[in-house]
Amino acid sequence: MKRTIRIDHAVLHACDVHLISDVHGARQNHSGRRVSIVELGSGGLVGFGEVPVLDLPNYSSEWSNGSDYLLRSLLLPQVVEQREVGFQSFDWLVGNGASRFALECAILDLLAKGAGIGITDYLAELFESDSYLSSRRLGFGVSIGTLGGYDNALSEIARAVQQGVRRIKLKVNKDRAFEFVERTFDFNSVEVVLDFNGSLSRDELGLITGLENKGLSFVEEPTSDLGLIGYVELARSFKSRIFLDETTSSQAVVNDLQYFSDGLGFVVKPFRFGSLFSLHRTLEMLAEFDIGCYAGGMFESSIGRRFLLAIASHRCFTETGDMAPSAWYYDSDLGPPLLPGEGENFLSPEFSFGSDVVAIENHVCTNACAALM
């Protein structure tokens, strides 16, 4: 199985995309986004990868301008100088998982296109694993901010339900959580997750009891004051399942899987691993330990969302992930749109030729971009 490829050119595309409506995120409010796309060329084929970070470093240590600088000044020049690159070419890079993830996705895309198969099928062959199922049907979920108030969020919820969304994650604080319960929102038609983004103190964790028996599927990240073992003990105190996201890093948690209890699950954000091989080992371990998990997104464009969907075809993902079509968020995307399928509006990562993206749409390079030959 080919794992390296000769690179003819490398381009960093710094793209501005606009949202259909403003989104209130966990740490930032968005009316648009800077999206960084890595393009690698080889023998007439072009592969793409997206850097799934936000505009400011107050959510993760990486952010758009910092990642652009790293790629322009160090990583892409090395790719062009080295010429023959593969998934281990960036083992020297400590941290900066999102930038490495974009490079490795572009390499993956090129190799899959060279083999004439989709990226899901290439992952299965690359890792000699039957865990990646290109025929797997995936339900999709969305995250909805509540800072704009009940009425604004309710209109977003109605739109989501109408489009076939299976799971809604409401980003809440203590007051907003009870407001949505007390306003008698009907939780029966979809899975509902309350994501506290670590906003509760230890003294406020008992409030979860008041939210149980309300039809909630699970609670995500109620506090940032507990370590993994503390969360295991907390999960045993409630009927609702608790999923972790930011409290423990995606890579570190793998060393402590034996501590997971039945009531504790994990949100996997693939870009945090950087290396696709490290990510694959983690997914296999999650499946082996039968730990509930779902794939978390970071506002990817349709280019980055394709890789998330391909990875989410792994059998370890037992819950509906953050995989709404990019057209849910963006009025003008960078690649072919990912739309819900027929019937129950499930998405399926059935790509037949790499990522099925042959060019970046709606983008004109500026001084923020960089091209190297």
C-alpha angles and dihedrals in degrees: 000000000000112000103168133054137188113248121217098180142357129207134184112208114199103197132184114214128184129221124230088230135358116278123211105213133187095270106003141038116228135203091158141354143222107232120194117206125189115212121193123184129203129170095336094315123109126207127193137203131178129221101223100205134122132242097262132042094233094100101039132003090252124071137175102265092041092050091047091053092049093049095044097044104036121001104047094042088054091049091053093045094047094043096183106071138167143166093290095049091096101045088116090064111098114199121345091103094168094057092047090046090056092051094047091047090053089051090047090050092051094047092048092049090048089053091045095236137108122268093250091057091044091053089053091052095041093055095032087233134142090204095093110078116190090190094054115123115223127201114216133225136188137211118230125191119224101195090099090063138257099294095052093047092046091058089052090048091051091051091049094051091047091054094052101259111170099195133030122196112202113202103218146161124213096280096043092050092060093040091060093047094046093048086063098237107185105249094178102087097059141015109271124203124187110212112196094180089220093300098135122089121223090259091056098051091095087071088079088073089063090055096051122102088032096108095265114155095206145322122248126212100337095176142011094209099084134076123217096275090047089054091051089055091046092051090057089058097061139053092218115083118245121217124197126219119149103012093076123030117245094244100041094053091065090071091059104043092122088068094061117113130203091263096054126082137172138232112219116207102187098204092064091071095057092193116075089209091056090047092051093051089052094050091050091051092048089053092046092053091043093231118168112243144152136202115258123208134207105211093283121184116237089275095058092036090062091063092046090054093048091051091044089062086079113114093236092076104092099162133062107268137210092275107128113152112272088238085071088071110022128062092199119024134196099237142013108318122253107225132178116271128235129291110010092016095248121163119228124194094225102151114163101189115034107288091338087238114123100169142009111255130213094014134119116186117243135183088284089067126077133204124193128185 
